[in-house]
Amino acid sequence: MFGRKGGSGQDAFTREVAGLLAEMPVVASVELQGDLHLFIRYSNGAEGHKFLGNLWADTREMSPRDRADRVLRELAATRDVGGGPRDWAGAQSHILPVLRNPRLLHMPQPAVGDAARLVVPPLGAQGRAQYVHFTASPFLLVMAVIDQERSMSYVMQHHIADWSVTAGELFSQSLGNLKRSGMNADVLAGGVVVRHPRNYGSSWMAVPGVFDEVAEMAGDEVVAVAPERDSAYFIKWRHVSVVHSVLGVAMNEYETNPRAISPVFYRQDAQHRLELWTPPLDYPNRNDILRARSVVCQAEYERQREYLEQVAVSTGEDVFIAKVTLREMQGGGTVTGAVWAKGVTNALLPYHVDEVHLIDPDTPERVTVRWPDLEEHAQAFLRKDPGLNPPRVRISGWPGDVLSDLRERALA
């Protein structure tokens, strides 16, 4: 029914979904805003945007019958639109936490009170992301959703303003609701797979103390990964073969599934906060595990770069958005990097990279330094942009006055 490749297939899919929506009594009108993007006006006066990217990716390889069933199940949630909780008393029992990667932030978002257009804020705008979230670890966000019988919607800044609650109160409620819903845990030889009847299994990684709880079930220390939204895998890290197998599954999910979260392994620190798990130096799969971080770093910054370049075009700002590069090292390690070129007067460098290459086009010299050394000696030229996630720093000028200090710390 729909094309396999190209815009024509996406256009046909978008028009088909628009036609199905238009037949629903709760929908007053549907406007096509582009491939995989609809603007909907509901009979109760509510308005909203519907992005079909995930649905298209999930269904394009299905048979016509299975695809139609999947689309109709998705659209069944439309009956809940506009009928959600209006105050905190009605909302609080429906709030749940979710893990996401930052790519969700890298798209235009509907403006509150002006839903007929999409807002693309300037690069330096405060509060660019309207989603309520906090950064649990580099490239991993905790967000909150309103979970109803047939729909799930993200909590936005205007929700907590209307409900007169803080973000802290919101997330405390969401974590409490998740714990009260009960954990579905399958204890296996290599660890524990945690699921949830409403597909919030990965959310359990954000619950303080859950790693200790699962370690008791498993009988050994565990690390965790969330390849996709439905499950969290708590693995006995000493079981090397299991870690290797799960890492392969997680990498495949990340590279092929638009709903994937991350192939990176985490643990909780003494304060029960998520942190990256760094294997011991002699761990057999160490390079593969660390390489997953580098792959995620490059992929998430690239998605952000593409979005920011669109923002720059829309605002007319002349800014260079630096890419993240991957460098394979002898011995199997992987290093992330970015380029700072002399003569670029306004640029955004990625913050979470291992090294930065300082290049002067007028000379053959190339000075490569670790990011901490650059931050220490060229701080006067760096300014962190508070509105970007993952973070970037805005550079101005050229660190010629401290270049000699950087040369002393240059990598071979």
Contacts in CASP RR format, 6 or more apart in sequence:
PFRMAT RR
TARGET T0000
AUTHOR 0000-0000-0000
METHOD contacts of the structure
MODEL  1
MFGRKGGSGQDAFTREVAGLLAEMPVVASVELQGDLHLFIRYSNGAEGHK
FLGNLWADTREMSPRDRADRVLRELAATRDVGGGPRDWAGAQSHILPVLR
NPRLLHMPQPAVGDAARLVVPPLGAQGRAQYVHFTASPFLLVMAVIDQER
SMSYVMQHHIADWSVTAGELFSQSLGNLKRSGMNADVLAGGVVVRHPRNY
GSSWMAVPGVFDEVAEMAGDEVVAVAPERDSAYFIKWRHVSVVHSVLGVA
MNEYETNPRAISPVFYRQDAQHRLELWTPPLDYPNRNDILRARSVVCQAE
YERQREYLEQVAVSTGEDVFIAKVTLREMQGGGTVTGAVWAKGVTNALLP
YHVDEVHLIDPDTPERVTVRWPDLEEHAQAFLRKDPGLNPPRVRISGWPG
DVLSDLRERALA
1 12 0 8 1.000
1 16 0 8 1.000
1 64 0 8 1.000
1 67 0 8 1.000
2 9 0 8 1.000
2 10 0 8 1.000
2 12 0 8 1.000
2 13 0 8 1.000
2 16 0 8 1.000
2 60 0 8 1.000
2 67 0 8 1.000
3 9 0 8 1.000
3 12 0 8 1.000
3 13 0 8 1.000
3 60 0 8 1.000
4 60 0 8 1.000
7 35 0 8 1.000
10 35 0 8 1.000
10 36 0 8 1.000
10 56 0 8 1.000
11 34 0 8 1.000
11 35 0 8 1.000
13 36 0 8 1.000
13 52 0 8 1.000
13 56 0 8 1.000
13 60 0 8 1.000
14 32 0 8 1.000
14 34 0 8 1.000
14 35 0 8 1.000
14 36 0 8 1.000
14 37 0 8 1.000
14 38 0 8 1.000
14 52 0 8 1.000
15 32 0 8 1.000
16 71 0 8 1.000
17 38 0 8 1.000
17 52 0 8 1.000
17 55 0 8 1.000
17 71 0 8 1.000
17 75 0 8 1.000
18 30 0 8 1.000
18 32 0 8 1.000
18 38 0 8 1.000
19 30 0 8 1.000
20 71 0 8 1.000
20 72 0 8 1.000
20 75 0 8 1.000
21 27 0 8 1.000
21 30 0 8 1.000
21 38 0 8 1.000
21 40 0 8 1.000
21 50 0 8 1.000
21 75 0 8 1.000
21 78 0 8 1.000
22 29 0 8 1.000
22 30 0 8 1.000
24 75 0 8 1.000
24 78 0 8 1.000
24 79 0 8 1.000
25 43 0 8 1.000
26 42 0 8 1.000
26 43 0 8 1.000
26 44 0 8 1.000
26 78 0 8 1.000
26 79 0 8 1.000
26 81 0 8 1.000
27 40 0 8 1.000
27 41 0 8 1.000
27 42 0 8 1.000
27 43 0 8 1.000
27 78 0 8 1.000
28 41 0 8 1.000
28 42 0 8 1.000
28 43 0 8 1.000
28 45 0 8 1.000
29 40 0 8 1.000
29 41 0 8 1.000
30 38 0 8 1.000
30 39 0 8 1.000
30 40 0 8 1.000
30 41 0 8 1.000
31 38 0 8 1.000
31 39 0 8 1.000
31 40 0 8 1.000
31 41 0 8 1.000
32 38 0 8 1.000
33 39 0 8 1.000
33 49 0 8 1.000
33 118 0 8 1.000
36 51 0 8 1.000
36 52 0 8 1.000
36 53 0 8 1.000
36 56 0 8 1.000
37 49 0 8 1.000
37 50 0 8 1.000
37 51 0 8 1.000
37 52 0 8 1.000
38 49 0 8 1.000
38 50 0 8 1.000
38 52 0 8 1.000
39 47 0 8 1.000
39 48 0 8 1.000
39 49 0 8 1.000
39 50 0 8 1.000
39 115 0 8 1.000
39 116 0 8 1.000
40 47 0 8 1.000
40 48 0 8 1.000
40 49 0 8 1.000
40 50 0 8 1.000
40 78 0 8 1.000
40 81 0 8 1.000
41 47 0 8 1.000
41 48 0 8 1.000
42 48 0 8 1.000
42 81 0 8 1.000
42 82 0 8 1.000
44 82 0 8 1.000
44 83 0 8 1.000
45 82 0 8 1.000
46 81 0 8 1.000
46 82 0 8 1.000
46 83 0 8 1.000
47 115 0 8 1.000
47 116 0 8 1.000
48 81 0 8 1.000
48 110 0 8 1.000
48 115 0 8 1.000
49 110 0 8 1.000
49 115 0 8 1.000
49 118 0 8 1.000
51 107 0 8 1.000
53 258 0 8 1.000
54 258 0 8 1.000
54 259 0 8 1.000
55 70 0 8 1.000
55 71 0 8 1.000
55 74 0 8 1.000
57 257 0 8 1.000
57 258 0 8 1.000
57 259 0 8 1.000
58 70 0 8 1.000
58 258 0 8 1.000
58 259 0 8 1.000
59 66 0 8 1.000
59 67 0 8 1.000
59 70 0 8 1.000
59 71 0 8 1.000
60 67 0 8 1.000
62 70 0 8 1.000
76 150 0 8 1.000
77 150 0 8 1.000
77 151 0 8 1.000
77 152 0 8 1.000
78 151 0 8 1.000
79 150 0 8 1.000
80 148 0 8 1.000
80 149 0 8 1.000
80 150 0 8 1.000
80 151 0 8 1.000
81 151 0 8 1.000
84 91 0 8 1.000
84 146 0 8 1.000
84 148 0 8 1.000
85 91 0 8 1.000
85 94 0 8 1.000
85 146 0 8 1.000
86 162 0 8 1.000
87 162 0 8 1.000
87 163 0 8 1.000
88 163 0 8 1.000
88 164 0 8 1.000
88 165 0 8 1.000
91 146 0 8 1.000
91 159 0 8 1.000
91 163 0 8 1.000
92 173 0 8 1.000
92 177 0 8 1.000
93 177 0 8 1.000
94 146 0 8 1.000
94 147 0 8 1.000
94 148 0 8 1.000
94 177 0 8 1.000
95 144 0 8 1.000
95 145 0 8 1.000
95 146 0 8 1.000
95 147 0 8 1.000
95 155 0 8 1.000
95 170 0 8 1.000
95 173 0 8 1.000
95 174 0 8 1.000
95 177 0 8 1.000
96 144 0 8 1.000
96 145 0 8 1.000
96 147 0 8 1.000
96 174 0 8 1.000
96 177 0 8 1.000
96 178 0 8 1.000
96 181 0 8 1.000
96 198 0 8 1.000
96 200 0 8 1.000
96 203 0 8 1.000
97 142 0 8 1.000
97 143 0 8 1.000
97 144 0 8 1.000
97 145 0 8 1.000
97 171 0 8 1.000
97 174 0 8 1.000
97 175 0 8 1.000
97 178 0 8 1.000
97 200 0 8 1.000
97 203 0 8 1.000
97 206 0 8 1.000
97 207 0 8 1.000
98 142 0 8 1.000
98 143 0 8 1.000
98 144 0 8 1.000
98 145 0 8 1.000
98 200 0 8 1.000
98 202 0 8 1.000
98 203 0 8 1.000
98 229 0 8 1.000
99 136 0 8 1.000
99 140 0 8 1.000
99 141 0 8 1.000
99 142 0 8 1.000
99 143 0 8 1.000
99 202 0 8 1.000
99 203 0 8 1.000
99 205 0 8 1.000
99 206 0 8 1.000
99 226 0 8 1.000
99 229 0 8 1.000
99 261 0 8 1.000
99 262 0 8 1.000
100 133 0 8 1.000
100 140 0 8 1.000
100 141 0 8 1.000
100 142 0 8 1.000
100 143 0 8 1.000
100 261 0 8 1.000
101 139 0 8 1.000
101 140 0 8 1.000
101 141 0 8 1.000
101 260 0 8 1.000
101 261 0 8 1.000
101 262 0 8 1.000
101 296 0 8 1.000
101 300 0 8 1.000
102 139 0 8 1.000
102 141 0 8 1.000
102 300 0 8 1.000
102 303 0 8 1.000
102 304 0 8 1.000
102 389 0 8 1.000
102 390 0 8 1.000
103 300 0 8 1.000
103 303 0 8 1.000
103 304 0 8 1.000
104 131 0 8 1.000
104 141 0 8 1.000
104 143 0 8 1.000
105 128 0 8 1.000
105 129 0 8 1.000
105 131 0 8 1.000
105 133 0 8 1.000
105 141 0 8 1.000
105 389 0 8 1.000
106 303 0 8 1.000
106 304 0 8 1.000
106 306 0 8 1.000
106 307 0 8 1.000
106 308 0 8 1.000
107 307 0 8 1.000
108 118 0 8 1.000
108 119 0 8 1.000
108 120 0 8 1.000
109 118 0 8 1.000
109 119 0 8 1.000
109 129 0 8 1.000
109 130 0 8 1.000
109 131 0 8 1.000
110 117 0 8 1.000
110 118 0 8 1.000
110 119 0 8 1.000
111 117 0 8 1.000
111 118 0 8 1.000
111 119 0 8 1.000
112 130 0 8 1.000
112 156 0 8 1.000
112 158 0 8 1.000
120 310 0 8 1.000
120 311 0 8 1.000
120 314 0 8 1.000
120 315 0 8 1.000
121 127 0 8 1.000
121 128 0 8 1.000
121 311 0 8 1.000
122 311 0 8 1.000
122 315 0 8 1.000
122 317 0 8 1.000
123 308 0 8 1.000
123 311 0 8 1.000
123 312 0 8 1.000
123 315 0 8 1.000
123 317 0 8 1.000
123 319 0 8 1.000
123 348 0 8 1.000
123 385 0 8 1.000
124 385 0 8 1.000
124 387 0 8 1.000
125 387 0 8 1.000
126 386 0 8 1.000
126 387 0 8 1.000
127 157 0 8 1.000
127 387 0 8 1.000
128 387 0 8 1.000
128 388 0 8 1.000
129 387 0 8 1.000
129 389 0 8 1.000
130 156 0 8 1.000
130 157 0 8 1.000
130 158 0 8 1.000
131 143 0 8 1.000
131 154 0 8 1.000
131 155 0 8 1.000
131 156 0 8 1.000
131 157 0 8 1.000
132 143 0 8 1.000
132 144 0 8 1.000
132 154 0 8 1.000
132 155 0 8 1.000
132 156 0 8 1.000
132 157 0 8 1.000
132 159 0 8 1.000
132 160 0 8 1.000
132 167 0 8 1.000
132 170 0 8 1.000
133 141 0 8 1.000
133 142 0 8 1.000
133 143 0 8 1.000
133 144 0 8 1.000
134 141 0 8 1.000
134 142 0 8 1.000
134 167 0 8 1.000
134 171 0 8 1.000
135 141 0 8 1.000
135 389 0 8 1.000
136 142 0 8 1.000
136 206 0 8 1.000
136 273 0 8 1.000
136 274 0 8 1.000
137 264 0 8 1.000
137 266 0 8 1.000
137 274 0 8 1.000
137 275 0 8 1.000
137 276 0 8 1.000
138 276 0 8 1.000
138 297 0 8 1.000
138 352 0 8 1.000
138 390 0 8 1.000
139 262 0 8 1.000
139 264 0 8 1.000
139 296 0 8 1.000
139 297 0 8 1.000
139 300 0 8 1.000
139 352 0 8 1.000
139 390 0 8 1.000
140 261 0 8 1.000
140 262 0 8 1.000
140 264 0 8 1.000
140 266 0 8 1.000
140 274 0 8 1.000
141 389 0 8 1.000
142 171 0 8 1.000
142 206 0 8 1.000
143 154 0 8 1.000
143 155 0 8 1.000
144 154 0 8 1.000
144 155 0 8 1.000
144 170 0 8 1.000
144 171 0 8 1.000
144 174 0 8 1.000
145 152 0 8 1.000
145 153 0 8 1.000
145 154 0 8 1.000
145 155 0 8 1.000
146 152 0 8 1.000
146 153 0 8 1.000
146 154 0 8 1.000
146 155 0 8 1.000
146 159 0 8 1.000
147 198 0 8 1.000
147 200 0 8 1.000
155 170 0 8 1.000
160 166 0 8 1.000
160 167 0 8 1.000
160 170 0 8 1.000
165 173 0 8 1.000
175 206 0 8 1.000
175 207 0 8 1.000
175 208 0 8 1.000
178 196 0 8 1.000
178 200 0 8 1.000
178 203 0 8 1.000
178 204 0 8 1.000
178 207 0 8 1.000
179 207 0 8 1.000
181 196 0 8 1.000
181 197 0 8 1.000
181 198 0 8 1.000
181 200 0 8 1.000
182 196 0 8 1.000
183 194 0 8 1.000
183 196 0 8 1.000
183 204 0 8 1.000
184 194 0 8 1.000
184 195 0 8 1.000
184 196 0 8 1.000
184 197 0 8 1.000
184 201 0 8 1.000
185 192 0 8 1.000
185 193 0 8 1.000
185 194 0 8 1.000
185 195 0 8 1.000
185 214 0 8 1.000
185 217 0 8 1.000
186 192 0 8 1.000
186 193 0 8 1.000
186 194 0 8 1.000
186 195 0 8 1.000
187 217 0 8 1.000
187 218 0 8 1.000
189 239 0 8 1.000
189 242 0 8 1.000
190 218 0 8 1.000
190 235 0 8 1.000
190 236 0 8 1.000
190 239 0 8 1.000
190 242 0 8 1.000
191 214 0 8 1.000
191 218 0 8 1.000
191 220 0 8 1.000
191 222 0 8 1.000
191 233 0 8 1.000
191 234 0 8 1.000
191 235 0 8 1.000
191 236 0 8 1.000
191 239 0 8 1.000
191 242 0 8 1.000
192 214 0 8 1.000
192 217 0 8 1.000
192 218 0 8 1.000
192 222 0 8 1.000
192 233 0 8 1.000
192 234 0 8 1.000
193 231 0 8 1.000
193 232 0 8 1.000
193 233 0 8 1.000
193 234 0 8 1.000
194 201 0 8 1.000
194 204 0 8 1.000
194 214 0 8 1.000
194 231 0 8 1.000
194 232 0 8 1.000
194 233 0 8 1.000
194 234 0 8 1.000
195 201 0 8 1.000
195 230 0 8 1.000
195 231 0 8 1.000
196 203 0 8 1.000
196 204 0 8 1.000
196 230 0 8 1.000
199 229 0 8 1.000
199 230 0 8 1.000
200 229 0 8 1.000
201 226 0 8 1.000
201 229 0 8 1.000
201 230 0 8 1.000
201 231 0 8 1.000
201 232 0 8 1.000
202 226 0 8 1.000
202 228 0 8 1.000
202 229 0 8 1.000
202 230 0 8 1.000
202 231 0 8 1.000
202 232 0 8 1.000
202 261 0 8 1.000
203 232 0 8 1.000
204 210 0 8 1.000
204 232 0 8 1.000
205 224 0 8 1.000
205 226 0 8 1.000
205 232 0 8 1.000
205 266 0 8 1.000
205 274 0 8 1.000
206 274 0 8 1.000
208 268 0 8 1.000
208 272 0 8 1.000
208 273 0 8 1.000
209 268 0 8 1.000
209 272 0 8 1.000
210 268 0 8 1.000
211 222 0 8 1.000
211 224 0 8 1.000
211 234 0 8 1.000
211 267 0 8 1.000
211 268 0 8 1.000
211 272 0 8 1.000
212 268 0 8 1.000
214 222 0 8 1.000
214 224 0 8 1.000
214 234 0 8 1.000
215 221 0 8 1.000
215 222 0 8 1.000
215 234 0 8 1.000
218 234 0 8 1.000
218 236 0 8 1.000
219 236 0 8 1.000
220 236 0 8 1.000
220 238 0 8 1.000
221 236 0 8 1.000
221 237 0 8 1.000
221 238 0 8 1.000
222 234 0 8 1.000
222 235 0 8 1.000
222 236 0 8 1.000
222 237 0 8 1.000
222 267 0 8 1.000
223 234 0 8 1.000
223 235 0 8 1.000
223 237 0 8 1.000
223 243 0 8 1.000
223 265 0 8 1.000
223 266 0 8 1.000
223 267 0 8 1.000
223 277 0 8 1.000
224 232 0 8 1.000
224 233 0 8 1.000
224 234 0 8 1.000
224 235 0 8 1.000
224 265 0 8 1.000
224 266 0 8 1.000
224 267 0 8 1.000
225 232 0 8 1.000
225 233 0 8 1.000
225 235 0 8 1.000
225 246 0 8 1.000
225 247 0 8 1.000
225 250 0 8 1.000
225 262 0 8 1.000
225 263 0 8 1.000
225 264 0 8 1.000
225 265 0 8 1.000
225 266 0 8 1.000
226 232 0 8 1.000
226 233 0 8 1.000
226 261 0 8 1.000
226 262 0 8 1.000
227 233 0 8 1.000
227 246 0 8 1.000
227 249 0 8 1.000
227 250 0 8 1.000
227 253 0 8 1.000
227 254 0 8 1.000
227 260 0 8 1.000
227 261 0 8 1.000
227 262 0 8 1.000
227 263 0 8 1.000
228 253 0 8 1.000
228 257 0 8 1.000
228 259 0 8 1.000
228 260 0 8 1.000
228 261 0 8 1.000
229 259 0 8 1.000
229 261 0 8 1.000
233 246 0 8 1.000
233 250 0 8 1.000
235 242 0 8 1.000
235 243 0 8 1.000
235 246 0 8 1.000
235 265 0 8 1.000
236 242 0 8 1.000
237 243 0 8 1.000
237 265 0 8 1.000
237 277 0 8 1.000
237 279 0 8 1.000
240 283 0 8 1.000
240 284 0 8 1.000
240 285 0 8 1.000
243 265 0 8 1.000
243 285 0 8 1.000
243 289 0 8 1.000
244 284 0 8 1.000
244 285 0 8 1.000
244 288 0 8 1.000
247 263 0 8 1.000
247 265 0 8 1.000
247 285 0 8 1.000
247 288 0 8 1.000
247 289 0 8 1.000
247 292 0 8 1.000
248 263 0 8 1.000
250 262 0 8 1.000
250 263 0 8 1.000
250 292 0 8 1.000
251 263 0 8 1.000
251 292 0 8 1.000
251 295 0 8 1.000
253 260 0 8 1.000
253 263 0 8 1.000
254 260 0 8 1.000
254 261 0 8 1.000
254 262 0 8 1.000
254 263 0 8 1.000
254 295 0 8 1.000
254 296 0 8 1.000
254 299 0 8 1.000
262 296 0 8 1.000
263 292 0 8 1.000
263 295 0 8 1.000
263 296 0 8 1.000
264 276 0 8 1.000
264 292 0 8 1.000
264 293 0 8 1.000
264 296 0 8 1.000
265 276 0 8 1.000
265 277 0 8 1.000
265 289 0 8 1.000
265 292 0 8 1.000
266 274 0 8 1.000
266 275 0 8 1.000
266 276 0 8 1.000
266 277 0 8 1.000
267 274 0 8 1.000
267 275 0 8 1.000
267 276 0 8 1.000
267 277 0 8 1.000
268 274 0 8 1.000
268 275 0 8 1.000
269 275 0 8 1.000
276 293 0 8 1.000
277 289 0 8 1.000
278 290 0 8 1.000
279 285 0 8 1.000
279 286 0 8 1.000
279 289 0 8 1.000
279 290 0 8 1.000
280 286 0 8 1.000
283 289 0 8 1.000
287 331 0 8 1.000
287 332 0 8 1.000
287 333 0 8 1.000
287 334 0 8 1.000
290 333 0 8 1.000
290 334 0 8 1.000
291 332 0 8 1.000
291 333 0 8 1.000
291 334 0 8 1.000
294 326 0 8 1.000
294 334 0 8 1.000
294 335 0 8 1.000
294 336 0 8 1.000
295 326 0 8 1.000
295 334 0 8 1.000
297 324 0 8 1.000
297 336 0 8 1.000
297 350 0 8 1.000
297 352 0 8 1.000
297 353 0 8 1.000
297 390 0 8 1.000
298 324 0 8 1.000
298 325 0 8 1.000
298 326 0 8 1.000
298 336 0 8 1.000
300 390 0 8 1.000
301 323 0 8 1.000
301 324 0 8 1.000
301 350 0 8 1.000
301 352 0 8 1.000
301 390 0 8 1.000
302 323 0 8 1.000
302 324 0 8 1.000
304 388 0 8 1.000
304 390 0 8 1.000
304 392 0 8 1.000
305 321 0 8 1.000
305 322 0 8 1.000
305 323 0 8 1.000
308 319 0 8 1.000
308 321 0 8 1.000
308 348 0 8 1.000
308 388 0 8 1.000
309 321 0 8 1.000
311 317 0 8 1.000
312 318 0 8 1.000
312 319 0 8 1.000
312 321 0 8 1.000
317 346 0 8 1.000
318 346 0 8 1.000
319 346 0 8 1.000
319 347 0 8 1.000
319 348 0 8 1.000
320 344 0 8 1.000
320 346 0 8 1.000
320 347 0 8 1.000
320 348 0 8 1.000
321 347 0 8 1.000
321 348 0 8 1.000
322 338 0 8 1.000
322 339 0 8 1.000
322 340 0 8 1.000
322 347 0 8 1.000
322 348 0 8 1.000
322 349 0 8 1.000
322 350 0 8 1.000
322 392 0 8 1.000
323 338 0 8 1.000
323 339 0 8 1.000
324 336 0 8 1.000
324 337 0 8 1.000
324 338 0 8 1.000
324 350 0 8 1.000
324 353 0 8 1.000
325 336 0 8 1.000
325 337 0 8 1.000
325 338 0 8 1.000
325 339 0 8 1.000
326 334 0 8 1.000
326 335 0 8 1.000
326 336 0 8 1.000
326 337 0 8 1.000
327 334 0 8 1.000
327 335 0 8 1.000
327 336 0 8 1.000
327 337 0 8 1.000
328 334 0 8 1.000
329 335 0 8 1.000
335 354 0 8 1.000
335 355 0 8 1.000
336 350 0 8 1.000
336 352 0 8 1.000
336 353 0 8 1.000
336 354 0 8 1.000
336 355 0 8 1.000
337 350 0 8 1.000
337 353 0 8 1.000
337 354 0 8 1.000
337 355 0 8 1.000
337 356 0 8 1.000
337 357 0 8 1.000
338 349 0 8 1.000
338 350 0 8 1.000
338 353 0 8 1.000
338 356 0 8 1.000
338 357 0 8 1.000
339 356 0 8 1.000
339 357 0 8 1.000
339 359 0 8 1.000
340 347 0 8 1.000
340 349 0 8 1.000
340 356 0 8 1.000
340 357 0 8 1.000
340 358 0 8 1.000
340 359 0 8 1.000
340 395 0 8 1.000
341 347 0 8 1.000
341 359 0 8 1.000
341 360 0 8 1.000
341 361 0 8 1.000
342 358 0 8 1.000
342 359 0 8 1.000
342 360 0 8 1.000
342 361 0 8 1.000
342 362 0 8 1.000
342 398 0 8 1.000
343 361 0 8 1.000
343 397 0 8 1.000
343 398 0 8 1.000
344 395 0 8 1.000
345 396 0 8 1.000
345 397 0 8 1.000
346 394 0 8 1.000
346 395 0 8 1.000
346 396 0 8 1.000
347 394 0 8 1.000
347 395 0 8 1.000
348 385 0 8 1.000
348 388 0 8 1.000
348 392 0 8 1.000
348 393 0 8 1.000
348 394 0 8 1.000
348 395 0 8 1.000
349 356 0 8 1.000
349 382 0 8 1.000
349 392 0 8 1.000
349 393 0 8 1.000
349 394 0 8 1.000
349 395 0 8 1.000
350 390 0 8 1.000
350 391 0 8 1.000
350 392 0 8 1.000
351 371 0 8 1.000
351 384 0 8 1.000
351 390 0 8 1.000
351 391 0 8 1.000
351 392 0 8 1.000
351 393 0 8 1.000
352 390 0 8 1.000
352 391 0 8 1.000
353 371 0 8 1.000
354 370 0 8 1.000
354 371 0 8 1.000
355 368 0 8 1.000
355 369 0 8 1.000
355 370 0 8 1.000
355 371 0 8 1.000
355 411 0 8 1.000
356 368 0 8 1.000
356 369 0 8 1.000
356 371 0 8 1.000
356 374 0 8 1.000
357 366 0 8 1.000
357 367 0 8 1.000
357 368 0 8 1.000
358 366 0 8 1.000
358 367 0 8 1.000
358 368 0 8 1.000
358 369 0 8 1.000
358 399 0 8 1.000
358 403 0 8 1.000
358 406 0 8 1.000
359 366 0 8 1.000
360 398 0 8 1.000
367 403 0 8 1.000
367 406 0 8 1.000
367 407 0 8 1.000
367 410 0 8 1.000
368 410 0 8 1.000
368 411 0 8 1.000
369 406 0 8 1.000
369 409 0 8 1.000
369 410 0 8 1.000
369 411 0 8 1.000
370 409 0 8 1.000
370 411 0 8 1.000
373 406 0 8 1.000
373 409 0 8 1.000
374 382 0 8 1.000
374 406 0 8 1.000
375 382 0 8 1.000
377 399 0 8 1.000
377 402 0 8 1.000
377 405 0 8 1.000
377 406 0 8 1.000
377 409 0 8 1.000
378 399 0 8 1.000
378 402 0 8 1.000
378 406 0 8 1.000
380 399 0 8 1.000
381 395 0 8 1.000
381 396 0 8 1.000
381 397 0 8 1.000
381 398 0 8 1.000
381 399 0 8 1.000
382 393 0 8 1.000
382 394 0 8 1.000
382 395 0 8 1.000
383 393 0 8 1.000
383 394 0 8 1.000
383 395 0 8 1.000
383 396 0 8 1.000
384 391 0 8 1.000
384 392 0 8 1.000
384 393 0 8 1.000
384 394 0 8 1.000
385 391 0 8 1.000
385 392 0 8 1.000
385 393 0 8 1.000
385 394 0 8 1.000
399 406 0 8 1.000
END
